Amino acid sequence: MTATVHTLRPGREPSIKALMNLTAPGLNAVNHVILDRMQSPVALIPELAGHLIAGGGKRLRPMLTLGCASVLGYEGNRHFKLAAAVEFIHTATLLHDDVVDASGLRRGKVTANALYGNPASVLVGDFLFSRAFELMVEDGSLRVLKILSRASAVIAEGEVAQLTAQRDVSTTEDRYLEIITAKTAALFAAACQIAAVVAERDEKVEEALASYGRYLGIAFQLVDDAIDYVSDAETMGKNAGDDFRDGKITLPVILAYARGNEDEREFWRRAMSGRANGVAELARAGELLRSTNAVADTMARARHYGQRAIDVLAGFPKSPARDALTETVEFAIARAY
Amino acid sequence: MTATVHTLRPGREPSIKALMNLTAPGLNAVNHVILDRMQSPVALIPELAGHLIAGGGKRLRPMLTLGCASVLGYEGNRHFKLAAAVEFIHTATLLHDDVVDASGLRRGKVTANALYGNPASVLVGDFLFSRAFELMVEDGSLRVLKILSRASAVIAEGEVAQLTAQRDVSTTEDRYLEIITAKTAALFAAACQIAAVVAERDEKVEEALASYGRYLGIAFQLVDDAIDYVSDAETMGKNAGDDFRDGKITLPVILAYARGNEDEREFWRRAMSGRANGVAELARAGELLRSTNAVADTMARARHYGQRAIDVLAGFPKSPARDALTETVEFAIARAY
């Protein structure tokens, strides 16, 4: 009963390169805006922001804005500033997330909060967030401002909801889906939707692109949450088992808990509460996740949402841009292996 | 050579009540928006936000928006949402400030971060900040959005600059003024300026009200920084000597350091670096601040800026609203005694 994503080119490894090639010239312009607008007379701001912004981010969300604009045949340049605004919002949430999670590694690098301290990370996050709104105001579209201010509020709600659910093994799959739809997929959706606004297309087109982004974002987060249990720091760019140690309730744990016997459930309660979550417990967690098929089925859920993202795209005329967005979904899912 | 504020009613204690009475009906409407828009299905958000928003704030900044609108004879209701947005931005910065400073008391109450933890305070701050922009988008004025997104970026820059200057006794008075103009006065200025936008007055009027707010904000912060060395927790609503213990470089310290002999400067260096800042050192700091006139002259600087705020108001026709804004300046300065 697992969904299968219908790949464009069976047998070939899906790659983010199609989207990178499609959006390369535009992304240059976006990077120019990003570097220009993260400057400040207060030297610590570009220094800290640069650590994260220059430091290995794929610019996935700005590429989605550019790719969606391309699907619509938009040839203007308004979306460069707006894609930069999206990346600033994303960077601000990463800076604050790392403070919230007390993380030490991100994308294989020491985090900003570990290097510069929590206070600077909180405040530079606030700065980038404000800068994002300044960029949107310069563009002048109230519709874009509405979409991105709403997305920002939803992201924060999702993060607080995640905090509330932390260490609570009774979290349901529905609740988990609500949380990741808010904290991750809302910005993917907004990044795609604003392309329809600059291309001056109607709300149906806006909604279709928002759906593509939302489903891609959900798939992306599901895969991330699976990877946390099957990968190592080198592949993943963060510490393996971070979610386990933080007591973060993700779908693999929810499924393993729901499918476990009473002895196994007690193990998860103790582990997620932080009472027993060392190396030996992480190994046992891995065994339980395998024996209950929890990671494999998390990936099946990811394929389901990935397929929905691809099916939304079918409503747009076939084009290299549409193919690149399709392959991006396949890539998001194939990352796990 | 100290400036004297020309009080409206010599011999009478200046009070915030004139502004409170003037703006009471409007403030009711603002409070309604605030309570309505801090709600969220995620229960922790209104709980934590309510701790600060319901908890003894004077709503000074929203009252300034309302008071300035009143000076201009504006009789619409657009400013209610915008004044609520200003209060949300202020509350978000307070939540983040308390995390940055690791504060335990604010307005005489245990701080949100002490009660709910830093992660929740960071994220609920982000939520309120996003909500503020949603409120502005609903109003629909790009001019207001520009003023408040700019102010938000400037506030964050000021906070980071303050962090950079922390424990550095060589901070100059000019640098200190830049920092407080950004971190405190920018939002006072914006709160006043947006009243001119909703009243559809020209940029000269906008600039005059922004100046009034900026000078009032500078005076307000100078007095706060003086109070930190002369008051107790009960009067002040926060712990006395907090700035001293945190190594926060404020004007009293800058003046005492500049005017001190080498022995005294060494004392300040050790104290501000955190190497020697206990009860005995706080007592000696108090003596040095008195012997160098540092607190008294900080108050003189506050009166100078207060007078400039009052002189800007002289450009507007005499009215009960103008009198209330004038008395607010006198009140801001008289708080210290």
Interface residues (C-beta under 8 A of the other chain):
Chain A: S40 P41 V42 A43 L44 I45 A92 T93 H96 V99 V100 D101 N118 P119 A120 V122 L123 V124 D126 F127 F129 S130 R131 F133 E134 M136 V137 G140 L142 L145 K146 S149 R150 S152 A153 I155 A156 E157 E159 V160 A161 L163 T164
Chain B: S40 P41 V42 A43 L44 I45 A92 T93 H96 V99 V100 D101 N118 P119 A120 V122 L123 V124 D126 F127 F129 S130 R131 F133 E134 M136 V137 G140 L142 L145 K146 S149 R150 S152 A153 I155 A156 E157 E159 V160 A161 L163 T164
